[in-house]
Amino acid sequence: MGSAETLNVIRRTFTKMLPGSIQITGEALSGAEIKDICDSLKENSVRLLSVRGCQLSDRDFGRVCRGVAESHTLVQLNLNLGVVSTINRTKQLADALKTNRSIQTLFLHGSPLLDAGLVTLNTALSTHPSLVSLDLGDCMLGDEALRLICGMLPPDGAKSGLRELTLSANPSITTKGWARLAIAVAHSSQLRVLNLDYNPLGDQIAGMLAVAVASSRTLEVLDLEGTGLTNQSAQVFLDMVENYPTCLRVLVLAENAISPELQQQISDLLSEGEEEDEKEGEARGSERTPGREKTTWVPHSNSHSQMVLLTSGLGESLLAETEM
């Protein structure tokens, strides 16, 4: 079976699961396959494109970026695991994002962006009219990059901002950078999901984040798996959820030096809070605001794949299985 034919089989298989999707992992893509992808993008028949871990030439990467720029239907773009491997590719992606108006979710997990890459992408990301979910895990980011990312978490609803942010495994970020993020999270008007797993945060930074969570009016999910926390941090979070009203519904503390008992206490309190909110909503006879969907979230580090629910402002949803 030829490579182009293989791609068509893959596309047909996934189309049955998710109409309008192209998902390929870890393959060396030929020029013919790239042409097929680009044609589909230009025909506006693709809503999800994932080429995570794929090998393609610089020329072909540029062709894909031009297709992304022209697409009016692409909602999710997955370039995880080193597809954006050079500063030149970062510039090409930035140019595509400046033209594209439809992408809601962008995965760049495992791309060697460094701070320079975020500087290159910053204008395109921060001014994109539809982008609400961004994965920059394991991108070798530092404090300068985090400063720019904080600008994507505006403190009021006048400007669109991120609802979901992943910064897993960026160990070069210092206490100063995390403190800046904590302030931005506390005042963000839209952020709902924050994944900081596998960063060497420690109890001091966790304390800052607890204050941010207590202040936030929107944050529902915080992933702190494998971040060097102890019972000291857990006790702070327990006191917070026990004594203060919060929007938080999920707090992941696995792979830390925290007792199972403390973790269970926190989980139980968060579950109780969610049940009380649901009862109050039923008592008022209220319905959820149109366009706002309940977050469906699975810790991405606990399995090889996760189910991600993408929600547009019009209430449409796109369910896709992705891998980090």
Order of alpha helices (4+ residues) and beta strands (2+ residues): alpha-beta-alpha-beta-alpha-beta-alpha-beta-alpha-beta-alpha-beta-alpha-beta-alpha-beta-alpha-beta-alpha-beta-beta
